[in-house]
Amino acid sequence: MVDVSQHELVPDHMPIDGDELDAVLEEYGVSRTDLPKIKRNDPALPDGAEPGDVLKIVRESRTAETSISYRLVVE
């Protein structure tokens, strides 16, 4: 079976919490539940991602070096 999360076209999905999460939420003026959602069964999620976790997704960008987005893991 292929591990989709390790494919070269899947961007890095890194869990964040604590001070880093607080800084992101404050910077954007949102709460955790206001973030875009990603389902727990998404094959790109890292092992151990649980509902309620927030992921930092880093993609390569044509116009900028990288693009960063944040997603809340939901059931």
CHARMM internal coordinates of N, CA and C (Angstrom, degrees):
IC EDIT
DIST 1 N 1 CA 1.4457
DIST 1 CA 1 C 1.5349
ANGL 1 N 1 CA 1 C 108.96
DIST 1 C 2 N 1.3088
ANGL 1 CA 1 C 2 N 116.59
DIHE 1 N 1 CA 1 C 2 N 143.15
DIST 2 N 2 CA 1.4607
ANGL 1 C 2 N 2 CA 122.27
DIHE 1 CA 1 C 2 N 2 CA -177.68
DIST 2 CA 2 C 1.5242
ANGL 2 N 2 CA 2 C 109.79
DIHE 1 C 2 N 2 CA 2 C -88.80
DIST 2 C 3 N 1.3298
ANGL 2 CA 2 C 3 N 116.47
DIHE 2 N 2 CA 2 C 3 N 134.92
DIST 3 N 3 CA 1.4653
ANGL 2 C 3 N 3 CA 121.27
DIHE 2 CA 2 C 3 N 3 CA 175.68
DIST 3 CA 3 C 1.5259
ANGL 3 N 3 CA 3 C 107.91
DIHE 2 C 3 N 3 CA 3 C -90.09
DIST 3 C 4 N 1.3420
ANGL 3 CA 3 C 4 N 116.28
DIHE 3 N 3 CA 3 C 4 N 97.91
DIST 4 N 4 CA 1.4596
ANGL 3 C 4 N 4 CA 122.41
DIHE 3 CA 3 C 4 N 4 CA -175.23
DIST 4 CA 4 C 1.5198
ANGL 4 N 4 CA 4 C 111.45
DIHE 3 C 4 N 4 CA 4 C -58.73
DIST 4 C 5 N 1.3287
ANGL 4 CA 4 C 5 N 118.25
DIHE 4 N 4 CA 4 C 5 N -35.41
DIST 5 N 5 CA 1.4665
ANGL 4 C 5 N 5 CA 120.91
DIHE 4 CA 4 C 5 N 5 CA -176.63
DIST 5 CA 5 C 1.5246
ANGL 5 N 5 CA 5 C 112.57
DIHE 4 C 5 N 5 CA 5 C -63.04
DIST 5 C 6 N 1.3319
ANGL 5 CA 5 C 6 N 117.69
DIHE 5 N 5 CA 5 C 6 N -18.41
DIST 6 N 6 CA 1.4585
ANGL 5 C 6 N 6 CA 121.18
DIHE 5 CA 5 C 6 N 6 CA -179.52
DIST 6 CA 6 C 1.5316
ANGL 6 N 6 CA 6 C 113.40
DIHE 5 C 6 N 6 CA 6 C -98.72
DIST 6 C 7 N 1.3370
ANGL 6 CA 6 C 7 N 116.86
DIHE 6 N 6 CA 6 C 7 N 2.54
DIST 7 N 7 CA 1.4636
ANGL 6 C 7 N 7 CA 120.24
DIHE 6 CA 6 C 7 N 7 CA -179.73
DIST 7 CA 7 C 1.5191
ANGL 7 N 7 CA 7 C 110.37
DIHE 6 C 7 N 7 CA 7 C -68.48
DIST 7 C 8 N 1.3246
ANGL 7 CA 7 C 8 N 117.35
DIHE 7 N 7 CA 7 C 8 N 146.16
DIST 8 N 8 CA 1.4686
ANGL 7 C 8 N 8 CA 122.12
DIHE 7 CA 7 C 8 N 8 CA -175.89
DIST 8 CA 8 C 1.5241
ANGL 8 N 8 CA 8 C 113.62
DIHE 7 C 8 N 8 CA 8 C -64.04
DIST 8 C 9 N 1.3215
ANGL 8 CA 8 C 9 N 118.85
DIHE 8 N 8 CA 8 C 9 N -22.66
DIST 9 N 9 CA 1.4610
ANGL 8 C 9 N 9 CA 121.07
DIHE 8 CA 8 C 9 N 9 CA -179.79
DIST 9 CA 9 C 1.5269
ANGL 9 N 9 CA 9 C 113.47
DIHE 8 C 9 N 9 CA 9 C -88.78
DIST 9 C 10 N 1.3226
ANGL 9 CA 9 C 10 N 117.37
DIHE 9 N 9 CA 9 C 10 N -8.78
DIST 10 N 10 CA 1.4673
ANGL 9 C 10 N 10 CA 120.89
DIHE 9 CA 9 C 10 N 10 CA 178.63
DIST 10 CA 10 C 1.5218
ANGL 10 N 10 CA 10 C 108.17
DIHE 9 C 10 N 10 CA 10 C -86.87
DIST 10 C 11 N 1.3400
ANGL 10 CA 10 C 11 N 117.77
DIHE 10 N 10 CA 10 C 11 N 123.85
DIST 11 N 11 CA 1.4699
ANGL 10 C 11 N 11 CA 119.74
DIHE 10 CA 10 C 11 N 11 CA -179.18
DIST 11 CA 11 C 1.5308
ANGL 11 N 11 CA 11 C 111.11
DIHE 10 C 11 N 11 CA 11 C -68.58
DIST 11 C 12 N 1.3262
ANGL 11 CA 11 C 12 N 116.02
DIHE 11 N 11 CA 11 C 12 N 161.97
DIST 12 N 12 CA 1.4576
ANGL 11 C 12 N 12 CA 121.22
DIHE 11 CA 11 C 12 N 12 CA 178.64
DIST 12 CA 12 C 1.5225
ANGL 12 N 12 CA 12 C 110.36
DIHE 11 C 12 N 12 CA 12 C -65.87
DIST 12 C 13 N 1.3205
ANGL 12 CA 12 C 13 N 116.35
DIHE 12 N 12 CA 12 C 13 N 132.24
DIST 13 N 13 CA 1.4672
ANGL 12 C 13 N 13 CA 123.97
DIHE 12 CA 12 C 13 N 13 CA 175.94
DIST 13 CA 13 C 1.5230
ANGL 13 N 13 CA 13 C 106.29
DIHE 12 C 13 N 13 CA 13 C -117.43
DIST 13 C 14 N 1.3348
ANGL 13 CA 13 C 14 N 117.17
DIHE 13 N 13 CA 13 C 14 N 110.18
DIST 14 N 14 CA 1.4607
ANGL 13 C 14 N 14 CA 121.06
DIHE 13 CA 13 C 14 N 14 CA -176.78
DIST 14 CA 14 C 1.5263
ANGL 14 N 14 CA 14 C 110.29
DIHE 13 C 14 N 14 CA 14 C -120.61
DIST 14 C 15 N 1.3269
ANGL 14 CA 14 C 15 N 117.37
DIHE 14 N 14 CA 14 C 15 N 127.53
DIST 15 N 15 CA 1.4696
ANGL 14 C 15 N 15 CA 118.73
DIHE 14 CA 14 C 15 N 15 CA 176.71
DIST 15 CA 15 C 1.5252
ANGL 15 N 15 CA 15 C 110.91
DIHE 14 C 15 N 15 CA 15 C -68.52
DIST 15 C 16 N 1.3262
ANGL 15 CA 15 C 16 N 116.60
DIHE 15 N 15 CA 15 C 16 N 142.62
DIST 16 N 16 CA 1.4689
ANGL 15 C 16 N 16 CA 120.83
DIHE 15 CA 15 C 16 N 16 CA 175.29
DIST 16 CA 16 C 1.5239
ANGL 16 N 16 CA 16 C 108.40
DIHE 15 C 16 N 16 CA 16 C -128.53
DIST 16 C 17 N 1.3110
ANGL 16 CA 16 C 17 N 115.90
DIHE 16 N 16 CA 16 C 17 N 155.11
DIST 17 N 17 CA 1.4632
ANGL 16 C 17 N 17 CA 120.71
DIHE 16 CA 16 C 17 N 17 CA 176.53
DIST 17 CA 17 C 1.5190
ANGL 17 N 17 CA 17 C 109.45
DIHE 16 C 17 N 17 CA 17 C -161.38
DIST 17 C 18 N 1.2900
ANGL 17 CA 17 C 18 N 115.87
DIHE 17 N 17 CA 17 C 18 N -175.68
DIST 18 N 18 CA 1.4637
ANGL 17 C 18 N 18 CA 121.25
DIHE 17 CA 17 C 18 N 18 CA 175.87
DIST 18 CA 18 C 1.5052
ANGL 18 N 18 CA 18 C 113.45
DIHE 17 C 18 N 18 CA 18 C 61.27
DIST 18 C 19 N 1.3301
ANGL 18 CA 18 C 19 N 115.50
DIHE 18 N 18 CA 18 C 19 N -136.14
DIST 19 N 19 CA 1.4617
ANGL 18 C 19 N 19 CA 121.89
DIHE 18 CA 18 C 19 N 19 CA -175.58
DIST 19 CA 19 C 1.5210
ANGL 19 N 19 CA 19 C 112.75
DIHE 18 C 19 N 19 CA 19 C -62.14
DIST 19 C 20 N 1.3369
ANGL 19 CA 19 C 20 N 117.36
DIHE 19 N 19 CA 19 C 20 N -37.79
DIST 20 N 20 CA 1.4670
ANGL 19 C 20 N 20 CA 120.12
DIHE 19 CA 19 C 20 N 20 CA -179.51
DIST 20 CA 20 C 1.5294
ANGL 20 N 20 CA 20 C 110.20
DIHE 19 C 20 N 20 CA 20 C -64.13
DIST 20 C 21 N 1.3263
ANGL 20 CA 20 C 21 N 117.32
DIHE 20 N 20 CA 20 C 21 N -43.79
DIST 21 N 21 CA 1.4640
ANGL 20 C 21 N 21 CA 121.05
DIHE 20 CA 20 C 21 N 21 CA 178.65
DIST 21 CA 21 C 1.5229
ANGL 21 N 21 CA 21 C 110.68
DIHE 20 C 21 N 21 CA 21 C -64.84
DIST 21 C 22 N 1.3210
ANGL 21 CA 21 C 22 N 117.09
DIHE 21 N 21 CA 21 C 22 N -44.10
DIST 22 N 22 CA 1.4711
ANGL 21 C 22 N 22 CA 120.67
DIHE 21 CA 21 C 22 N 22 CA 178.85
DIST 22 CA 22 C 1.5250
ANGL 22 N 22 CA 22 C 111.01
DIHE 21 C 22 N 22 CA 22 C -59.20
DIST 22 C 23 N 1.3338
ANGL 22 CA 22 C 23 N 116.95
DIHE 22 N 22 CA 22 C 23 N -41.16
DIST 23 N 23 CA 1.4657
ANGL 22 C 23 N 23 CA 121.13
DIHE 22 CA 22 C 23 N 23 CA -179.93
DIST 23 CA 23 C 1.5241
ANGL 23 N 23 CA 23 C 111.14
DIHE 22 C 23 N 23 CA 23 C -65.01
DIST 23 C 24 N 1.3277
ANGL 23 CA 23 C 24 N 117.61
DIHE 23 N 23 CA 23 C 24 N -40.77
DIST 24 N 24 CA 1.4690
ANGL 23 C 24 N 24 CA 121.42
DIHE 23 CA 23 C 24 N 24 CA 179.64
DIST 24 CA 24 C 1.5252
ANGL 24 N 24 CA 24 C 110.26
DIHE 23 C 24 N 24 CA 24 C -64.89
DIST 24 C 25 N 1.3273
ANGL 24 CA 24 C 25 N 116.45
DIHE 24 N 24 CA 24 C 25 N -47.73
DIST 25 N 25 CA 1.4637
ANGL 24 C 25 N 25 CA 119.93
DIHE 24 CA 24 C 25 N 25 CA -178.98
DIST 25 CA 25 C 1.5232
ANGL 25 N 25 CA 25 C 111.43
DIHE 24 C 25 N 25 CA 25 C -62.61
DIST 25 C 26 N 1.3208
ANGL 25 CA 25 C 26 N 116.80
DIHE 25 N 25 CA 25 C 26 N -39.14
DIST 26 N 26 CA 1.4693
ANGL 25 C 26 N 26 CA 120.65
DIHE 25 CA 25 C 26 N 26 CA 178.42
DIST 26 CA 26 C 1.5266
ANGL 26 N 26 CA 26 C 110.80
DIHE 25 C 26 N 26 CA 26 C -68.23
DIST 26 C 27 N 1.3355
ANGL 26 CA 26 C 27 N 116.88
DIHE 26 N 26 CA 26 C 27 N -41.83
DIST 27 N 27 CA 1.4669
ANGL 26 C 27 N 27 CA 120.52
DIHE 26 CA 26 C 27 N 27 CA -178.99
DIST 27 CA 27 C 1.5312
ANGL 27 N 27 CA 27 C 111.47
DIHE 26 C 27 N 27 CA 27 C -59.95
DIST 27 C 28 N 1.3212
ANGL 27 CA 27 C 28 N 116.87
DIHE 27 N 27 CA 27 C 28 N -41.45
DIST 28 N 28 CA 1.4568
ANGL 27 C 28 N 28 CA 120.97
DIHE 27 CA 27 C 28 N 28 CA -177.65
DIST 28 CA 28 C 1.5306
ANGL 28 N 28 CA 28 C 113.04
DIHE 27 C 28 N 28 CA 28 C -92.26
DIST 28 C 29 N 1.3289
ANGL 28 CA 28 C 29 N 117.35
DIHE 28 N 28 CA 28 C 29 N -7.44
DIST 29 N 29 CA 1.4529
ANGL 28 C 29 N 29 CA 120.90
DIHE 28 CA 28 C 29 N 29 CA 178.42
DIST 29 CA 29 C 1.5191
ANGL 29 N 29 CA 29 C 113.30
DIHE 28 C 29 N 29 CA 29 C 65.37
DIST 29 C 30 N 1.3261
ANGL 29 CA 29 C 30 N 116.27
DIHE 29 N 29 CA 29 C 30 N 39.67
DIST 30 N 30 CA 1.4631
ANGL 29 C 30 N 30 CA 121.34
DIHE 29 CA 29 C 30 N 30 CA -178.82
DIST 30 CA 30 C 1.5288
ANGL 30 N 30 CA 30 C 109.97
DIHE 29 C 30 N 30 CA 30 C -128.86
DIST 30 C 31 N 1.3137
ANGL 30 CA 30 C 31 N 115.03
DIHE 30 N 30 CA 30 C 31 N 166.45
DIST 31 N 31 CA 1.4639
ANGL 30 C 31 N 31 CA 119.68
DIHE 30 CA 30 C 31 N 31 CA 172.31
DIST 31 CA 31 C 1.5288
ANGL 31 N 31 CA 31 C 107.88
DIHE 30 C 31 N 31 CA 31 C -100.82
DIST 31 C 32 N 1.2874
ANGL 31 CA 31 C 32 N 115.61
DIHE 31 N 31 CA 31 C 32 N 169.82
DIST 32 N 32 CA 1.4723
ANGL 31 C 32 N 32 CA 121.17
DIHE 31 CA 31 C 32 N 32 CA -178.30
DIST 32 CA 32 C 1.5350
ANGL 32 N 32 CA 32 C 110.83
DIHE 31 C 32 N 32 CA 32 C -55.51
DIST 32 C 33 N 1.3245
ANGL 32 CA 32 C 33 N 117.53
DIHE 32 N 32 CA 32 C 33 N -41.50
DIST 33 N 33 CA 1.4652
ANGL 32 C 33 N 33 CA 120.91
DIHE 32 CA 32 C 33 N 33 CA -176.77
DIST 33 CA 33 C 1.5283
ANGL 33 N 33 CA 33 C 113.34
DIHE 32 C 33 N 33 CA 33 C -74.33
DIST 33 C 34 N 1.3280
ANGL 33 CA 33 C 34 N 118.17
DIHE 33 N 33 CA 33 C 34 N -11.46
DIST 34 N 34 CA 1.4617
ANGL 33 C 34 N 34 CA 121.51
DIHE 33 CA 33 C 34 N 34 CA 176.56
DIST 34 CA 34 C 1.5299
ANGL 34 N 34 CA 34 C 112.35
DIHE 33 C 34 N 34 CA 34 C -81.63
DIST 34 C 35 N 1.3147
ANGL 34 CA 34 C 35 N 117.40
DIHE 34 N 34 CA 34 C 35 N -13.83
DIST 35 N 35 CA 1.4659
ANGL 34 C 35 N 35 CA 121.22
DIHE 34 CA 34 C 35 N 35 CA -178.93
DIST 35 CA 35 C 1.5263
ANGL 35 N 35 CA 35 C 110.40
DIHE 34 C 35 N 35 CA 35 C -69.26
DIST 35 C 36 N 1.3454
ANGL 35 CA 35 C 36 N 116.91
DIHE 35 N 35 CA 35 C 36 N 152.41
DIST 36 N 36 CA 1.4716
ANGL 35 C 36 N 36 CA 119.20
DIHE 35 CA 35 C 36 N 36 CA 173.50
DIST 36 CA 36 C 1.5331
ANGL 36 N 36 CA 36 C 109.17
DIHE 35 C 36 N 36 CA 36 C -59.02
DIST 36 C 37 N 1.3203
ANGL 36 CA 36 C 37 N 116.23
DIHE 36 N 36 CA 36 C 37 N 153.08
DIST 37 N 37 CA 1.4633
ANGL 36 C 37 N 37 CA 121.34
DIHE 36 CA 36 C 37 N 37 CA -174.63
DIST 37 CA 37 C 1.5309
ANGL 37 N 37 CA 37 C 111.31
DIHE 36 C 37 N 37 CA 37 C -102.20
DIST 37 C 38 N 1.3318
ANGL 37 CA 37 C 38 N 115.24
DIHE 37 N 37 CA 37 C 38 N 155.86
DIST 38 N 38 CA 1.4549
ANGL 37 C 38 N 38 CA 122.94
DIHE 37 CA 37 C 38 N 38 CA 170.46
DIST 38 CA 38 C 1.5209
ANGL 38 N 38 CA 38 C 106.15
DIHE 37 C 38 N 38 CA 38 C -139.28
DIST 38 C 39 N 1.3211
ANGL 38 CA 38 C 39 N 116.71
DIHE 38 N 38 CA 38 C 39 N 133.61
DIST 39 N 39 CA 1.4609
ANGL 38 C 39 N 39 CA 120.56
DIHE 38 CA 38 C 39 N 39 CA -176.22
DIST 39 CA 39 C 1.5314
ANGL 39 N 39 CA 39 C 111.70
DIHE 38 C 39 N 39 CA 39 C -73.77
DIST 39 C 40 N 1.3239
ANGL 39 CA 39 C 40 N 114.19
DIHE 39 N 39 CA 39 C 40 N 146.95
DIST 40 N 40 CA 1.4618
ANGL 39 C 40 N 40 CA 121.47
DIHE 39 CA 39 C 40 N 40 CA -177.70
DIST 40 CA 40 C 1.5290
ANGL 40 N 40 CA 40 C 112.07
DIHE 39 C 40 N 40 CA 40 C -61.16
DIST 40 C 41 N 1.3180
ANGL 40 CA 40 C 41 N 117.43
DIHE 40 N 40 CA 40 C 41 N -27.56
DIST 41 N 41 CA 1.4627
ANGL 40 C 41 N 41 CA 119.85
DIHE 40 CA 40 C 41 N 41 CA -178.77
DIST 41 CA 41 C 1.5327
ANGL 41 N 41 CA 41 C 113.23
DIHE 40 C 41 N 41 CA 41 C -92.07
DIST 41 C 42 N 1.3317
ANGL 41 CA 41 C 42 N 118.15
DIHE 41 N 41 CA 41 C 42 N 10.62
DIST 42 N 42 CA 1.4704
ANGL 41 C 42 N 42 CA 121.44
DIHE 41 CA 41 C 42 N 42 CA 176.81
DIST 42 CA 42 C 1.5290
ANGL 42 N 42 CA 42 C 107.95
DIHE 41 C 42 N 42 CA 42 C -63.76
DIST 42 C 43 N 1.3311
ANGL 42 CA 42 C 43 N 117.83
DIHE 42 N 42 CA 42 C 43 N 128.12
DIST 43 N 43 CA 1.4712
ANGL 42 C 43 N 43 CA 119.60
DIHE 42 CA 42 C 43 N 43 CA -176.39
DIST 43 CA 43 C 1.5308
ANGL 43 N 43 CA 43 C 114.43
DIHE 42 C 43 N 43 CA 43 C -65.60
DIST 43 C 44 N 1.3181
ANGL 43 CA 43 C 44 N 118.54
DIHE 43 N 43 CA 43 C 44 N -16.06
DIST 44 N 44 CA 1.4654
ANGL 43 C 44 N 44 CA 120.58
DIHE 43 CA 43 C 44 N 44 CA -179.35
DIST 44 CA 44 C 1.5234
ANGL 44 N 44 CA 44 C 112.93
DIHE 43 C 44 N 44 CA 44 C -82.21
DIST 44 C 45 N 1.3265
ANGL 44 CA 44 C 45 N 117.63
DIHE 44 N 44 CA 44 C 45 N -11.14
DIST 45 N 45 CA 1.4709
ANGL 44 C 45 N 45 CA 120.37
DIHE 44 CA 44 C 45 N 45 CA -177.68
DIST 45 CA 45 C 1.5246
ANGL 45 N 45 CA 45 C 111.46
DIHE 44 C 45 N 45 CA 45 C -66.95
DIST 45 C 46 N 1.3277
ANGL 45 CA 45 C 46 N 116.08
DIHE 45 N 45 CA 45 C 46 N 144.57
DIST 46 N 46 CA 1.4633
ANGL 45 C 46 N 46 CA 118.84
DIHE 45 CA 45 C 46 N 46 CA 175.93
DIST 46 CA 46 C 1.5288
ANGL 46 N 46 CA 46 C 110.31
DIHE 45 C 46 N 46 CA 46 C -71.00
DIST 46 C 47 N 1.3242
ANGL 46 CA 46 C 47 N 116.20
DIHE 46 N 46 CA 46 C 47 N 156.32
DIST 47 N 47 CA 1.4634
ANGL 46 C 47 N 47 CA 120.52
DIHE 46 CA 46 C 47 N 47 CA 176.88
DIST 47 CA 47 C 1.5201
ANGL 47 N 47 CA 47 C 109.11
DIHE 46 C 47 N 47 CA 47 C -58.60
DIST 47 C 48 N 1.3035
ANGL 47 CA 47 C 48 N 116.08
DIHE 47 N 47 CA 47 C 48 N 139.35
DIST 48 N 48 CA 1.4521
ANGL 47 C 48 N 48 CA 120.43
DIHE 47 CA 47 C 48 N 48 CA 176.92
DIST 48 CA 48 C 1.5127
ANGL 48 N 48 CA 48 C 115.00
DIHE 47 C 48 N 48 CA 48 C 88.93
DIST 48 C 49 N 1.3380
ANGL 48 CA 48 C 49 N 118.43
DIHE 48 N 48 CA 48 C 49 N -1.54
DIST 49 N 49 CA 1.4672
ANGL 48 C 49 N 49 CA 120.09
DIHE 48 CA 48 C 49 N 49 CA 177.95
DIST 49 CA 49 C 1.5242
ANGL 49 N 49 CA 49 C 108.65
DIHE 48 C 49 N 49 CA 49 C -70.80
DIST 49 C 50 N 1.3104
ANGL 49 CA 49 C 50 N 116.48
DIHE 49 N 49 CA 49 C 50 N 127.23
DIST 50 N 50 CA 1.4603
ANGL 49 C 50 N 50 CA 122.84
DIHE 49 CA 49 C 50 N 50 CA -176.76
DIST 50 CA 50 C 1.5251
ANGL 50 N 50 CA 50 C 110.19
DIHE 49 C 50 N 50 CA 50 C -119.61
DIST 50 C 51 N 1.3373
ANGL 50 CA 50 C 51 N 117.74
DIHE 50 N 50 CA 50 C 51 N 155.71
DIST 51 N 51 CA 1.4722
ANGL 50 C 51 N 51 CA 119.89
DIHE 50 CA 50 C 51 N 51 CA 175.55
DIST 51 CA 51 C 1.5295
ANGL 51 N 51 CA 51 C 110.10
DIHE 50 C 51 N 51 CA 51 C -54.38
DIST 51 C 52 N 1.3247
ANGL 51 CA 51 C 52 N 115.44
DIHE 51 N 51 CA 51 C 52 N 135.86
DIST 52 N 52 CA 1.4614
ANGL 51 C 52 N 52 CA 121.41
DIHE 51 CA 51 C 52 N 52 CA -177.53
DIST 52 CA 52 C 1.5154
ANGL 52 N 52 CA 52 C 112.77
DIHE 51 C 52 N 52 CA 52 C 100.52
DIST 52 C 53 N 1.3442
ANGL 52 CA 52 C 53 N 117.90
DIHE 52 N 52 CA 52 C 53 N -18.58
DIST 53 N 53 CA 1.4657
ANGL 52 C 53 N 53 CA 121.01
DIHE 52 CA 52 C 53 N 53 CA 177.10
DIST 53 CA 53 C 1.5270
ANGL 53 N 53 CA 53 C 109.67
DIHE 52 C 53 N 53 CA 53 C -72.40
DIST 53 C 54 N 1.3226
ANGL 53 CA 53 C 54 N 116.23
DIHE 53 N 53 CA 53 C 54 N 151.13
DIST 54 N 54 CA 1.4599
ANGL 53 C 54 N 54 CA 121.53
DIHE 53 CA 53 C 54 N 54 CA 174.22
DIST 54 CA 54 C 1.5242
ANGL 54 N 54 CA 54 C 107.57
DIHE 53 C 54 N 54 CA 54 C -112.42
DIST 54 C 55 N 1.3256
ANGL 54 CA 54 C 55 N 115.64
DIHE 54 N 54 CA 54 C 55 N 131.75
DIST 55 N 55 CA 1.4627
ANGL 54 C 55 N 55 CA 121.66
DIHE 54 CA 54 C 55 N 55 CA -178.97
DIST 55 CA 55 C 1.5133
ANGL 55 N 55 CA 55 C 110.57
DIHE 54 C 55 N 55 CA 55 C -109.88
DIST 55 C 56 N 1.3098
ANGL 55 CA 55 C 56 N 115.43
DIHE 55 N 55 CA 55 C 56 N 140.41
DIST 56 N 56 CA 1.4591
ANGL 55 C 56 N 56 CA 123.03
DIHE 55 CA 55 C 56 N 56 CA 172.50
DIST 56 CA 56 C 1.5306
ANGL 56 N 56 CA 56 C 105.59
DIHE 55 C 56 N 56 CA 56 C -99.65
DIST 56 C 57 N 1.3312
ANGL 56 CA 56 C 57 N 116.23
DIHE 56 N 56 CA 56 C 57 N 122.00
DIST 57 N 57 CA 1.4597
ANGL 56 C 57 N 57 CA 121.20
DIHE 56 CA 56 C 57 N 57 CA -177.39
DIST 57 CA 57 C 1.5242
ANGL 57 N 57 CA 57 C 108.15
DIHE 56 C 57 N 57 CA 57 C -111.82
DIST 57 C 58 N 1.3280
ANGL 57 CA 57 C 58 N 116.05
DIHE 57 N 57 CA 57 C 58 N 120.94
DIST 58 N 58 CA 1.4605
ANGL 57 C 58 N 58 CA 121.86
DIHE 57 CA 57 C 58 N 58 CA -176.46
DIST 58 CA 58 C 1.5226
ANGL 58 N 58 CA 58 C 108.55
DIHE 57 C 58 N 58 CA 58 C -112.18
DIST 58 C 59 N 1.3378
ANGL 58 CA 58 C 59 N 115.33
DIHE 58 N 58 CA 58 C 59 N 117.24
DIST 59 N 59 CA 1.4597
ANGL 58 C 59 N 59 CA 121.82
DIHE 58 CA 58 C 59 N 59 CA -179.95
DIST 59 CA 59 C 1.5236
ANGL 59 N 59 CA 59 C 110.14
DIHE 58 C 59 N 59 CA 59 C -115.02
DIST 59 C 60 N 1.3151
ANGL 59 CA 59 C 60 N 115.90
DIHE 59 N 59 CA 59 C 60 N 152.54
DIST 60 N 60 CA 1.4635
ANGL 59 C 60 N 60 CA 120.10
DIHE 59 CA 59 C 60 N 60 CA 170.18
DIST 60 CA 60 C 1.5193
ANGL 60 N 60 CA 60 C 107.44
DIHE 59 C 60 N 60 CA 60 C -74.59
DIST 60 C 61 N 1.3457
ANGL 60 CA 60 C 61 N 115.88
DIHE 60 N 60 CA 60 C 61 N 147.32
DIST 61 N 61 CA 1.4558
ANGL 60 C 61 N 61 CA 120.70
DIHE 60 CA 60 C 61 N 61 CA -177.77
DIST 61 CA 61 C 1.5238
ANGL 61 N 61 CA 61 C 110.11
DIHE 60 C 61 N 61 CA 61 C -130.09
DIST 61 C 62 N 1.3133
ANGL 61 CA 61 C 62 N 116.51
DIHE 61 N 61 CA 61 C 62 N 145.59
DIST 62 N 62 CA 1.4649
ANGL 61 C 62 N 62 CA 120.36
DIHE 61 CA 61 C 62 N 62 CA 177.19
DIST 62 CA 62 C 1.5196
ANGL 62 N 62 CA 62 C 111.79
DIHE 61 C 62 N 62 CA 62 C -74.74
DIST 62 C 63 N 1.3253
ANGL 62 CA 62 C 63 N 117.15
DIHE 62 N 62 CA 62 C 63 N -33.54
DIST 63 N 63 CA 1.4579
ANGL 62 C 63 N 63 CA 120.60
DIHE 62 CA 62 C 63 N 63 CA -175.79
DIST 63 CA 63 C 1.5248
ANGL 63 N 63 CA 63 C 113.34
DIHE 62 C 63 N 63 CA 63 C -95.42
DIST 63 C 64 N 1.3032
ANGL 63 CA 63 C 64 N 116.34
DIHE 63 N 63 CA 63 C 64 N -23.87
DIST 64 N 64 CA 1.4679
ANGL 63 C 64 N 64 CA 121.63
DIHE 63 CA 63 C 64 N 64 CA 175.04
DIST 64 CA 64 C 1.5251
ANGL 64 N 64 CA 64 C 105.72
DIHE 63 C 64 N 64 CA 64 C -129.31
DIST 64 C 65 N 1.2851
ANGL 64 CA 64 C 65 N 117.50
DIHE 64 N 64 CA 64 C 65 N 164.41
DIST 65 N 65 CA 1.4661
ANGL 64 C 65 N 65 CA 118.30
DIHE 64 CA 64 C 65 N 65 CA -180.00
DIST 65 CA 65 C 1.5190
ANGL 65 N 65 CA 65 C 111.59
DIHE 64 C 65 N 65 CA 65 C -63.66
DIST 65 C 66 N 1.3424
ANGL 65 CA 65 C 66 N 115.93
DIHE 65 N 65 CA 65 C 66 N -44.88
DIST 66 N 66 CA 1.4594
ANGL 65 C 66 N 66 CA 120.37
DIHE 65 CA 65 C 66 N 66 CA 179.17
DIST 66 CA 66 C 1.5172
ANGL 66 N 66 CA 66 C 110.18
DIHE 65 C 66 N 66 CA 66 C -140.39
DIST 66 C 67 N 1.3205
ANGL 66 CA 66 C 67 N 114.50
DIHE 66 N 66 CA 66 C 67 N 157.19
DIST 67 N 67 CA 1.4609
ANGL 66 C 67 N 67 CA 122.22
DIHE 66 CA 66 C 67 N 67 CA 175.42
DIST 67 CA 67 C 1.5237
ANGL 67 N 67 CA 67 C 106.70
DIHE 66 C 67 N 67 CA 67 C -123.80
DIST 67 C 68 N 1.3377
ANGL 67 CA 67 C 68 N 116.75
DIHE 67 N 67 CA 67 C 68 N 129.82
DIST 68 N 68 CA 1.4557
ANGL 67 C 68 N 68 CA 120.92
DIHE 67 CA 67 C 68 N 68 CA -178.31
DIST 68 CA 68 C 1.5177
ANGL 68 N 68 CA 68 C 109.13
DIHE 67 C 68 N 68 CA 68 C -114.71
DIST 68 C 69 N 1.3185
ANGL 68 CA 68 C 69 N 116.17
DIHE 68 N 68 CA 68 C 69 N 132.61
DIST 69 N 69 CA 1.4550
ANGL 68 C 69 N 69 CA 121.39
DIHE 68 CA 68 C 69 N 69 CA 174.44
DIST 69 CA 69 C 1.5226
ANGL 69 N 69 CA 69 C 108.62
DIHE 68 C 69 N 69 CA 69 C -134.69
DIST 69 C 70 N 1.3176
ANGL 69 CA 69 C 70 N 115.45
DIHE 69 N 69 CA 69 C 70 N 165.53
DIST 70 N 70 CA 1.4644
ANGL 69 C 70 N 70 CA 121.16
DIHE 69 CA 69 C 70 N 70 CA -176.39
DIST 70 CA 70 C 1.5231
ANGL 70 N 70 CA 70 C 107.88
DIHE 69 C 70 N 70 CA 70 C -129.38
DIST 70 C 71 N 1.3318
ANGL 70 CA 70 C 71 N 116.58
DIHE 70 N 70 CA 70 C 71 N 140.55
DIST 71 N 71 CA 1.4538
ANGL 70 C 71 N 71 CA 122.08
DIHE 70 CA 70 C 71 N 71 CA 179.98
DIST 71 CA 71 C 1.5263
ANGL 71 N 71 CA 71 C 109.90
DIHE 70 C 71 N 71 CA 71 C -135.75
DIST 71 C 72 N 1.3256
ANGL 71 CA 71 C 72 N 115.42
DIHE 71 N 71 CA 71 C 72 N 143.91
DIST 72 N 72 CA 1.4568
ANGL 71 C 72 N 72 CA 122.53
DIHE 71 CA 71 C 72 N 72 CA 175.27
DIST 72 CA 72 C 1.5204
ANGL 72 N 72 CA 72 C 108.50
DIHE 71 C 72 N 72 CA 72 C -96.35
DIST 72 C 73 N 1.3163
ANGL 72 CA 72 C 73 N 117.58
DIHE 72 N 72 CA 72 C 73 N 127.03
DIST 73 N 73 CA 1.4614
ANGL 72 C 73 N 73 CA 121.86
DIHE 72 CA 72 C 73 N 73 CA 178.57
DIST 73 CA 73 C 1.5282
ANGL 73 N 73 CA 73 C 108.48
DIHE 72 C 73 N 73 CA 73 C -76.48
DIST 73 C 74 N 1.3289
ANGL 73 CA 73 C 74 N 116.00
DIHE 73 N 73 CA 73 C 74 N 127.19
DIST 74 N 74 CA 1.4744
ANGL 73 C 74 N 74 CA 121.75
DIHE 73 CA 73 C 74 N 74 CA 178.92
DIST 74 CA 74 C 1.5271
ANGL 74 N 74 CA 74 C 109.26
DIHE 73 C 74 N 74 CA 74 C -125.31
DIST 74 C 75 N 1.3154
ANGL 74 CA 74 C 75 N 114.77
DIHE 74 N 74 CA 74 C 75 N 162.61
DIST 75 N 75 CA 1.4616
ANGL 74 C 75 N 75 CA 121.65
DIHE 74 CA 74 C 75 N 75 CA 178.99
DIST 75 CA 75 C 1.5055
ANGL 75 N 75 CA 75 C 108.40
DIHE 74 C 75 N 75 CA 75 C -67.36
END
COOR INIT
IC SEED 1 N 1 CA 1 C
IC BUILD
